[in-house]
Amino acid sequence: MFDAIYFDTFAEDYKALRDFFSEYVIGLLEEGGKWGFFNGLGADRQVCYDVYGKVVEMDLFEAGFDTEWETLDVPDLEKNEEWKG
């Protein structure tokens, strides 16, 4: 059992993510534990991103989870000369 799980959702389709949190996370996560994932679903179109966000919320609710979205700032790696290439 885990007290926290982070999942990078690179997958061929949304079904893989839904299966993961519906079938596996619920059984691997300790009571009161937290889990999160990188939400890149539909990232190339704002309308798709927004729709996927709502679909994920509904599916997470159905699987027994509450949803809380958090936006993370990505640092400017070029400014700090950390990214060259």
DODOKOL-80908 format. One record per residue (C-alpha): residue in one letter; chain; x, y, z. Coordinates in steps of 0.5 Angstrom, whole numbers, plus 500, padded with zeros to 3 digits. Layout:
! DODOKOL-80908
<aa: a | ch: A | xx: X | yy: Y | zz: Z>
...
END
This chain:
! DODOKOL-80908
<aa: m | ch: A | xx: 500 | yy: 500 | zz: 500>
<aa: f | ch: A | xx: 502 | yy: 507 | zz: 498>
<aa: d | ch: A | xx: 501 | yy: 514 | zz: 502>
<aa: a | ch: A | xx: 502 | yy: 517 | zz: 495>
<aa: i | ch: A | xx: 502 | yy: 516 | zz: 488>
<aa: y | ch: A | xx: 504 | yy: 520 | zz: 482>
<aa: f | ch: A | xx: 503 | yy: 518 | zz: 475>
<aa: d | ch: A | xx: 505 | yy: 521 | zz: 469>
<aa: t | ch: A | xx: 500 | yy: 520 | zz: 464>
<aa: f | ch: A | xx: 503 | yy: 518 | zz: 457>
<aa: a | ch: A | xx: 499 | yy: 513 | zz: 454>
<aa: e | ch: A | xx: 496 | yy: 512 | zz: 447>
<aa: d | ch: A | xx: 489 | yy: 514 | zz: 450>
<aa: y | ch: A | xx: 485 | yy: 516 | zz: 456>
<aa: k | ch: A | xx: 482 | yy: 509 | zz: 457>
<aa: a | ch: A | xx: 489 | yy: 507 | zz: 460>
<aa: l | ch: A | xx: 489 | yy: 513 | zz: 465>
<aa: r | ch: A | xx: 482 | yy: 512 | zz: 467>
<aa: d | ch: A | xx: 483 | yy: 504 | zz: 468>
<aa: f | ch: A | xx: 489 | yy: 506 | zz: 472>
<aa: f | ch: A | xx: 485 | yy: 510 | zz: 477>
<aa: s | ch: A | xx: 479 | yy: 506 | zz: 477>
<aa: e | ch: A | xx: 482 | yy: 499 | zz: 477>
<aa: y | ch: A | xx: 489 | yy: 500 | zz: 481>
<aa: v | ch: A | xx: 490 | yy: 506 | zz: 485>
<aa: i | ch: A | xx: 484 | yy: 505 | zz: 489>
<aa: g | ch: A | xx: 487 | yy: 498 | zz: 491>
<aa: l | ch: A | xx: 494 | yy: 501 | zz: 492>
<aa: l | ch: A | xx: 493 | yy: 507 | zz: 496>
<aa: e | ch: A | xx: 492 | yy: 507 | zz: 503>
<aa: e | ch: A | xx: 486 | yy: 510 | zz: 506>
<aa: g | ch: A | xx: 487 | yy: 518 | zz: 506>
<aa: g | ch: A | xx: 493 | yy: 518 | zz: 501>
<aa: k | ch: A | xx: 494 | yy: 522 | zz: 496>
<aa: w | ch: A | xx: 495 | yy: 521 | zz: 488>
<aa: g | ch: A | xx: 496 | yy: 526 | zz: 482>
<aa: f | ch: A | xx: 498 | yy: 526 | zz: 475>
<aa: f | ch: A | xx: 501 | yy: 530 | zz: 470>
<aa: n | ch: A | xx: 494 | yy: 533 | zz: 466>
<aa: g | ch: A | xx: 497 | yy: 533 | zz: 459>
<aa: l | ch: A | xx: 490 | yy: 531 | zz: 456>
<aa: g | ch: A | xx: 488 | yy: 535 | zz: 450>
<aa: a | ch: A | xx: 494 | yy: 540 | zz: 451>
<aa: d | ch: A | xx: 494 | yy: 542 | zz: 444>
<aa: r | ch: A | xx: 487 | yy: 545 | zz: 444>
<aa: q | ch: A | xx: 484 | yy: 549 | zz: 449>
<aa: v | ch: A | xx: 477 | yy: 546 | zz: 448>
<aa: c | ch: A | xx: 480 | yy: 539 | zz: 448>
<aa: y | ch: A | xx: 484 | yy: 540 | zz: 455>
<aa: d | ch: A | xx: 477 | yy: 543 | zz: 458>
<aa: v | ch: A | xx: 473 | yy: 538 | zz: 456>
<aa: y | ch: A | xx: 478 | yy: 532 | zz: 458>
<aa: g | ch: A | xx: 478 | yy: 536 | zz: 465>
<aa: k | ch: A | xx: 471 | yy: 535 | zz: 466>
<aa: v | ch: A | xx: 471 | yy: 528 | zz: 464>
<aa: v | ch: A | xx: 477 | yy: 526 | zz: 468>
<aa: e | ch: A | xx: 473 | yy: 530 | zz: 474>
<aa: m | ch: A | xx: 467 | yy: 526 | zz: 473>
<aa: d | ch: A | xx: 471 | yy: 519 | zz: 472>
<aa: l | ch: A | xx: 475 | yy: 520 | zz: 478>
<aa: f | ch: A | xx: 468 | yy: 522 | zz: 482>
<aa: e | ch: A | xx: 465 | yy: 515 | zz: 480>
<aa: a | ch: A | xx: 472 | yy: 512 | zz: 482>
<aa: g | ch: A | xx: 471 | yy: 515 | zz: 489>
<aa: f | ch: A | xx: 476 | yy: 520 | zz: 489>
<aa: d | ch: A | xx: 475 | yy: 528 | zz: 490>
<aa: t | ch: A | xx: 479 | yy: 532 | zz: 485>
<aa: e | ch: A | xx: 483 | yy: 538 | zz: 486>
<aa: w | ch: A | xx: 487 | yy: 541 | zz: 480>
<aa: e | ch: A | xx: 493 | yy: 545 | zz: 482>
<aa: t | ch: A | xx: 497 | yy: 549 | zz: 476>
<aa: l | ch: A | xx: 504 | yy: 549 | zz: 477>
<aa: d | ch: A | xx: 509 | yy: 554 | zz: 474>
<aa: v | ch: A | xx: 514 | yy: 552 | zz: 470>
<aa: p | ch: A | xx: 521 | yy: 556 | zz: 471>
<aa: d | ch: A | xx: 524 | yy: 559 | zz: 465>
<aa: l | ch: A | xx: 530 | yy: 554 | zz: 464>
<aa: e | ch: A | xx: 533 | yy: 559 | zz: 458>
<aa: k | ch: A | xx: 533 | yy: 565 | zz: 463>
<aa: n | ch: A | xx: 537 | yy: 561 | zz: 468>
<aa: e | ch: A | xx: 542 | yy: 558 | zz: 462>
<aa: e | ch: A | xx: 540 | yy: 551 | zz: 465>
<aa: w | ch: A | xx: 537 | yy: 549 | zz: 458>
<aa: k | ch: A | xx: 542 | yy: 549 | zz: 452>
<aa: g | ch: A | xx: 540 | yy: 545 | zz: 446>
END
